[in-house]
Amino acid sequence: MDKAYLLIDFGSTYTKLTLVDIEHEEIIATSKAITTVETNIMTGFNQAFDLLKQKYDKKNIEIIKKLACSSAAGGLKMVTVGLVPELTVEAGKRAALGAGARVLATYSYEMTNDEISEMKNMDVDIILLSGGTNGGNKKVIIENAKKIAIHFQDIPIIVAGNKCANDEIREIFDKHHINYTITENVMPNLNEINVLPVREKIREIFMKNIIQSKGMDKAESFIDGILMPTPAAVLKACEVLSKGTSELSGVGDLIVVDIGGATTDVHSLSEGYPSKAGINLKGLQEPFAKRTVEGDLGMRYSALALLEVSGEKMIKDYIDSNEISERCQYRHNHIAYVPENIDDVRFDEALAKVATKLAMNRHVGHIEIAYTPLGEVFNQYGKDLLEVKYIIGTGGVIVHSENPDKILEEGLFSKQEPTVLKPKNPNLKVDEKYILSAMGLLSYDLPNCAFRMMEKYILCEIGG
């Protein structure tokens, strides 16, 4: 009897199951059903599981482990509070995004009463409190801790700021019986980020606290563990594929573009150092595994926002239509809409091209020219991704497209934008079987198996 892992993604719309033969390193079957988090999360799961069981011989397959990730009920929603917007606030935001969170808002300096009121009206799962390098400003983070302690006693707090403020913050939070965790400073030194300890604390809180509040505890008796939010599982898979394992060499720098109905996520796995001599690296240090989320670039819920940020002219570069506004409005109003004819498919692909172009422009680094008495100086802000080896596309519009390469090509370097450091000549691939989140889960137990399966199903067989 072959041993298998059942890998589950409780998505915002669909619950997706992937059954993996871990001995032969093959996908046995996949299935999906509508996520039912409003009632009982297991209803949708059972529907998907019943469909899955019809696709394989139960006599020859033994499911030895069931692992899950989740973005149901809005996913993991966070707010980050820091000191300087371009420094600790941005570092905290990057840590939260890398942990798979949706960042609802960011706040800098001492929080005002209006900002406190604004936060109270948000459905926040975790607050990340940072501020000050080690040995630097500690007044602001302490003042913000006092305000948080008074107004947010039921929300888990992660403290990742100036270590010299930790003793006072402990006293404040203990006095008010706050559920808090203190970890390493997300920015211990100026322009140096330290995101991994924060990410791990976020994942721990997600597993312990958030699962029950989402009604996901109904699934815990059946599965062996909900390890992380779905975007974090995708990023974990990308990291294993890029860097390899203790036994297998990775494939090198890569980017994943994930176009959804509400957001376009971009994951890059690269140090992003300047690829050409004579360029100075400036600004905040970038994490090797970086995720950005563009909430105004989506195919359905965010279609109107995409139209607003791009303008009709950009969309008309990809499709000749006089009804762009109306068609975006319809998609915004009907988030489950499926294209019914070739013209609708092409319109969706046009939106996807715009989303890819804009999301990649925001994700990658850029060059700025400074003029000095000694001549021109070239400064790089963000990641240089010119030499990235692979761009992998995922999300419904890419997976179901007959021309996914045409969508992904909008994320490539353009001579019209020579200072925007997008990849010049990567291999374009597609996650046709939607396995990235599943492989992220599998990589915690069997990283070598996950790596080889991604090579097989994404890099070798799929996308040419």
QUIWOTA-V898300 format. One record per residue. N is the residue number from 0. OMEGA is omega in whole degrees, -180 to 180 (999 if undefined). D_CENTER is the distance of its C-alpha to the mean C-alpha in Angstrom with 1 decimal. Layout:
# QUIWOTA-V898300
N OMEGA D_CENTER
N OMEGA D_CENTER
This chain:
# QUIWOTA-V898300
0 -179 36.7
1 -179 33.2
2 -174 30.6
3 170 27.2
4 171 23.8
5 -175 22.4
6 -168 18.6
7 173 17.4
8 174 14.3
9 -175 15.3
10 -179 13.3
11 179 13.8
12 -177 16.5
13 167 17.4
14 -173 17.9
15 -179 17.6
16 175 19.8
17 179 20.1
18 -172 23.4
19 171 23.7
20 -173 27.0
21 179 26.4
22 179 29.9
23 179 29.8
24 -179 26.1
25 172 25.9
26 180 24.1
27 -178 26.9
28 174 25.5
29 176 22.7
30 176 22.8
31 176 21.2
32 -179 22.4
33 177 21.6
34 -175 19.8
35 -176 22.5
36 -179 21.0
37 -179 23.6
38 178 26.4
39 -175 25.8
40 -177 22.5
41 179 24.8
42 178 26.6
43 178 23.8
44 -178 23.2
45 177 26.9
46 179 27.1
47 -179 24.5
48 177 26.3
49 177 29.6
50 -179 28.5
51 -176 27.2
52 177 30.5
53 -172 32.4
54 179 30.8
55 -178 31.9
56 -175 35.1
57 -180 34.7
58 -175 37.8
59 -177 36.3
60 176 32.8
61 178 32.1
62 -175 28.7
63 179 28.7
64 178 25.2
65 -180 22.6
66 -176 19.1
67 166 16.3
68 -174 12.8
69 167 12.3
70 -180 10.6
71 179 14.3
72 178 16.1
73 -179 13.4
74 179 10.9
75 -175 10.8
76 -176 12.2
77 169 13.0
78 178 15.4
79 -179 16.0
80 -179 19.6
81 -177 21.0
82 -178 24.0
83 -176 23.6
84 -176 20.9
85 -175 20.4
86 -174 20.5
87 178 19.7
88 -180 17.9
89 178 15.5
90 178 15.3
91 178 14.4
92 180 11.7
93 178 10.1
94 -179 10.7
95 179 9.3
96 179 5.8
97 177 6.2
98 176 7.5
99 -176 4.9
100 163 7.1
101 -180 8.2
102 -176 10.5
103 -179 13.7
104 173 15.9
105 -179 16.9
106 -179 20.6
107 -179 22.8
108 180 26.3
109 -178 28.3
110 178 27.0
111 177 29.4
112 178 30.8
113 179 29.2
114 176 25.7
115 179 26.5
116 178 27.6
117 180 24.6
118 -179 22.4
119 -179 24.8
120 178 24.1
121 176 20.4
122 -171 19.1
123 177 17.5
124 -178 16.5
125 171 16.4
126 176 17.8
127 -178 17.0
128 178 20.4
129 178 20.8
130 177 23.4
131 169 25.9
132 179 26.1
133 -178 28.2
134 -179 31.7
135 -177 30.8
136 176 30.7
137 -179 30.5
138 -174 32.2
139 -178 29.2
140 178 27.0
141 178 30.0
142 178 30.8
143 177 27.3
144 179 27.6
145 -179 30.9
146 178 29.6
147 -179 26.6
148 -179 29.1
149 -168 31.3
150 -174 28.9
151 -175 26.0
152 -177 27.7
153 -177 25.8
154 177 22.2
155 -180 21.0
156 170 20.9
157 179 19.4
158 -179 21.7
159 -178 20.5
160 -180 23.1
161 -175 26.5
162 -180 28.0
163 179 31.4
164 -171 30.4
165 -178 29.3
166 180 32.9
167 179 33.4
168 176 30.0
169 -180 30.9
170 -179 34.2
171 -176 32.8
172 177 30.2
173 180 32.8
174 -177 35.3
175 177 33.2
176 -179 31.9
177 173 28.2
178 -174 25.6
179 176 24.1
180 176 22.9
181 179 23.6
182 -176 21.8
183 179 22.1
184 180 21.8
185 173 18.4
186 -176 20.8
187 178 24.0
188 -176 25.6
189 179 25.4
190 177 22.5
191 -179 21.4
192 -176 18.1
193 -168 17.8
194 -171 14.3
195 178 14.7
196 179 17.3
197 179 15.3
198 -179 12.2
199 177 14.9
200 177 16.6
201 -180 13.7
202 179 13.4
203 180 17.2
204 177 17.5
205 -178 15.0
206 -173 17.3
207 -169 20.5
208 -168 20.3
209 -177 17.7
210 -178 18.5
211 -178 22.0
212 178 21.4
213 -175 19.3
214 -178 22.3
215 -179 20.4
216 177 23.3
217 -179 25.3
218 -172 23.3
219 -179 23.7
220 -178 27.3
221 -176 26.5
222 -176 23.5
223 177 23.4
224 168 20.2
225 -168 16.9
226 -170 15.1
227 170 11.6
228 -176 9.0
229 180 7.9
230 177 4.2
231 176 6.1
232 178 8.7
233 -180 7.3
234 177 6.7
235 178 10.1
236 180 11.7
237 -178 11.0
238 178 12.5
239 -180 15.4
240 -177 16.1
241 -173 16.2
242 -177 18.1
243 -180 20.0
244 178 21.6
245 -178 24.8
246 -174 26.7
247 179 25.0
248 180 24.1
249 -177 20.7
250 178 20.6
251 -175 19.5
252 180 17.1
253 177 14.6
254 172 12.0
255 176 9.9
256 -176 10.0
257 -177 8.7
258 180 11.1
259 -179 11.5
260 -176 14.2
261 -176 12.7
262 166 9.8
263 179 9.0
264 173 5.7
265 176 7.0
266 174 6.7
267 178 10.2
268 -176 12.3
269 174 15.4
270 176 17.6
271 179 18.2
272 179 21.8
273 -179 24.4
274 179 25.7
275 -179 29.0
276 174 31.7
277 180 32.6
278 -179 29.3
279 178 28.5
280 -175 25.0
281 172 24.5
282 -176 22.2
283 177 19.6
284 180 18.6
285 174 15.3
286 177 13.4
287 178 13.8
288 -174 10.2
289 175 8.4
290 171 5.1
291 -178 6.3
292 -180 6.3
293 -175 9.9
294 177 11.4
295 179 14.7
296 -180 13.9
297 -173 14.1
298 -176 16.8
299 -177 18.3
300 -176 17.6
301 -178 16.7
302 179 19.3
303 177 21.7
304 177 19.4
305 178 18.7
306 -178 22.5
307 -176 23.1
308 -177 21.0
309 -173 22.2
310 -179 25.7
311 -176 27.7
312 -179 29.0
313 179 25.8
314 180 25.3
315 173 29.0
316 -175 28.4
317 179 26.9
318 179 29.0
319 -178 32.4
320 176 32.3
321 -177 34.1
322 -175 32.1
323 -178 28.6
324 -179 28.5
325 -177 29.8
326 175 27.5
327 178 24.4
328 -180 26.0
329 180 26.6
330 176 23.1
331 -178 22.0
332 -176 24.7
333 -171 24.2
334 178 20.6
335 -177 21.8
336 175 23.8
337 -179 24.3
338 -174 26.1
339 -180 29.8
340 -174 31.2
341 179 30.6
342 177 30.6
343 177 27.8
344 -179 25.8
345 177 26.5
346 176 25.5
347 -179 22.0
348 176 21.7
349 176 22.9
350 -179 20.2
351 178 17.6
352 177 19.3
353 -180 19.2
354 179 15.5
355 -178 14.9
356 -177 17.5
357 -179 16.4
358 178 12.6
359 178 13.8
360 -180 16.5
361 -174 14.4
362 -172 12.1
363 177 15.1
364 179 18.0
365 180 21.4
366 172 25.0
367 180 27.4
368 177 31.1
369 -178 33.2
370 -178 37.0
371 177 39.1
372 -180 42.8
373 180 42.2
374 -178 40.4
375 175 36.8
376 -178 33.9
377 -179 30.6
378 178 27.6
379 174 24.0
380 -177 21.1
381 -173 17.6
382 167 17.0
383 -179 19.7
384 -178 18.1
385 -172 21.4
386 179 22.1
387 -173 18.9
388 -175 20.2
389 162 17.8
390 -179 15.5
391 179 14.1
392 175 13.7
393 -172 12.4
394 -171 12.6
395 -175 16.1
396 178 17.6
397 -177 17.0
398 -176 17.9
399 -179 21.0
400 172 22.1
401 -179 25.3
402 -177 24.3
403 180 20.7
404 -179 21.8
405 176 23.0
406 -176 19.6
407 180 17.9
408 177 20.9
409 176 20.0
410 -177 17.4
411 178 20.3
412 180 22.6
413 177 25.2
414 177 28.6
415 178 28.5
416 -171 25.8
417 -179 26.9
418 180 25.3
419 -164 21.7
420 178 20.6
421 -176 18.9
422 -179 19.8
423 -172 23.4
424 -179 24.1
425 168 21.2
426 -179 21.6
427 -177 19.8
428 -179 18.6
429 175 17.3
430 -171 15.7
431 -176 18.6
432 178 18.7
433 -174 15.1
434 -173 15.2
435 180 12.0
436 178 10.8
437 -180 14.6
438 174 15.0
439 176 12.5
440 -177 14.7
441 -175 17.8
442 177 17.2
443 180 17.8
444 -171 21.3
445 -175 22.1
446 180 20.1
447 178 22.9
448 180 22.9
449 -179 19.2
450 -178 19.6
451 179 22.7
452 176 21.3
453 175 18.4
454 -176 21.2
455 -171 23.4
456 -180 21.3
457 -172 19.0
458 -175 20.8
459 -172 24.4
460 -170 25.1
461 175 22.5
462 175 22.4
463 999 25.7
